[in-house]
Amino acid sequence: MANPIKIIGAPLSQNVRKPLAVAHHLGLEFESVMAAPGDDTIKAANASGRIPAMDDNGFRLCESNAIMIYLAGKAGNALYPDEPQARALVNQWLFWDVAHWTPAYQPIQFERAIKPMLNMGEPDEAAVEAAMIRFQREAGLLNAALDGKVWLVGDGPTLADFAVGAGLTYAAGMGIRLGDYPNINAWNERVMALDGFKKTAPGS
Ligand SMILES: N[C@@H](CCC(=O)N[C@@H](CS)C(=O)NCC(=O)O)C(=O)O
């Protein structure tokens, strides 16, 4: 008999939150396995030592967005449309997330949210200031793309919303005023109200 899929990594990480939230949303049977970056549990599943990783009965996968796609496929692609153009648009957001969005918010998240959480010293505000310029550009694009829309692609939530939305997990701690981006603000409330996000909120 097959064992539940293991999603490996510290749930406090927004990258780990992505597949956890998707697994909850899809009602998949899974096990959340705690592992910090670089420790032996994660290295056994992902040579890079980065979290998250997944182990489905010996099939190992890393990269949060690739794991989400795999999970969606297992559950019949409810969050990953089969129609080619809709899927292409979801993919566009998944690539944007990795190439532009995550690199824009992550330095701010690290300095202002992660460092205090892990007692790693004072935030480097010069680094935050530099990162803010990049963040504002990407957030401006996201805000414009959400104009008149409820979800990023189509009429319901997709992996695009899970990938991009997870990036705002620590928005308040990062000192990001979402009110400056009204469309992001309204969409973020919808994303965070999804069951998968409620069940994976830090501290839940
Ligand atoms: N692109 C990867 C990024 C994974 C990643 O960098 N995870 C962080 C934690 S959020 C990590 O493990 N950092 C430790 C390291 O880079 O060695 C993904 O989406 O899964």
The ligand as a MOL file (V3000), in Angstrom:
LIG
                    3D

  0  0  0     0  0            999 V3000
M  V30 BEGIN CTAB
M  V30 COUNTS 20 19 0 0 0
M  V30 BEGIN ATOM
M  V30 1 N 13.2980 27.9910 -5.7220 0
M  V30 2 C 13.2400 27.1750 -4.5240 0
M  V30 3 C 13.7630 28.0000 -3.3500 0
M  V30 4 C 13.9490 27.1570 -2.1230 0
M  V30 5 C 14.6610 27.9520 -1.0460 0
M  V30 6 O 15.5690 28.7640 -1.3370 0
M  V30 7 N 14.2640 27.7010 0.1990 0
M  V30 8 C 14.9120 28.3800 1.3080 0
M  V30 9 C 13.9830 28.4990 2.4810 0
M  V30 10 S 12.5670 29.4900 2.0840 0
M  V30 11 C 16.1340 27.5720 1.7020 0
M  V30 12 O 16.0680 26.3660 1.8320 0
M  V30 13 N 17.2570 28.2690 1.9010 0
M  V30 14 C 18.4700 27.6320 2.3160 0
M  V30 15 C 19.5170 27.6220 1.2460 0
M  V30 16 O 19.3570 28.2960 0.2060 0
M  V30 17 O 20.5220 26.9510 1.4360 0
M  V30 18 C 11.7930 26.7210 -4.2660 0
M  V30 19 O 10.8710 27.4280 -4.6970 0
M  V30 20 O 11.5890 25.6500 -3.6860 0
M  V30 END ATOM
M  V30 BEGIN BOND
M  V30 1 1 1 2
M  V30 2 1 2 3
M  V30 3 1 2 18
M  V30 4 1 3 4
M  V30 5 1 4 5
M  V30 6 2 5 6
M  V30 7 1 5 7
M  V30 8 1 7 8
M  V30 9 1 8 9
M  V30 10 1 8 11
M  V30 11 1 9 10
M  V30 12 2 11 12
M  V30 13 1 11 13
M  V30 14 1 13 14
M  V30 15 1 14 15
M  V30 16 2 15 16
M  V30 17 1 15 17
M  V30 18 2 18 19
M  V30 19 1 18 20
M  V30 END BOND
M  V30 END CTAB
M  END
